[in-house]
Amino acid sequence: MAGEQTYDVVALKARFLELLGEHADVYPVAIEQQYPRILDKIVNMWGKPELEKEFDDLMVSTRPGRQGFPPAVAMELFRLSTLYGKLGLTAKKTQGTGWAGVDDAELFKREFTKPDH
C-alpha cells in the first residue's frame, strides 16, 4: 500500500527483548507478526507512564464498529500491560486491591459503607 510505513522488526525485537530482560517470555510474537506498528509503539514507549493509557486504548476500543484483536494478540497485550503494572512503570503507582489508591482504605471503606440514618 502507498504510504504504509515499514518497520525494522528485527531491531525492534532485539531492543524489546533487552528491555524485557528476565521477562523475555512475554515477548509478543503475534503482535510482531500481525501488528508491527503496535510493536514499534510499545517498544518506543516502554518505561514511560503514557504507555499505560496506550495499553488501555488498545484493549478497550472506544471507536464504534471495531472488531477487536485476534485472541493471541489480545492475550499478549494483556500480559504486557500486566507486566508493566507489576514492574511499577505505570503512572498511578498503585498495585494491589481496588482500594490501593486510597490513602486510608479502611477509614474510606467505613465511611463509604455507613448506613444512612
Secondary structure, DSSP 8 states (H G I E B T S, - for coil): -TT-----HHHHHHHHHHHHGGGGGG--HHHHHH-HHHHHHHHHHTTSTHHHHHHHHHHS--STT-----HHHHHHHHHHHHHHHHTT-SSS---SSTTTTSTTHHHHHHHHT----
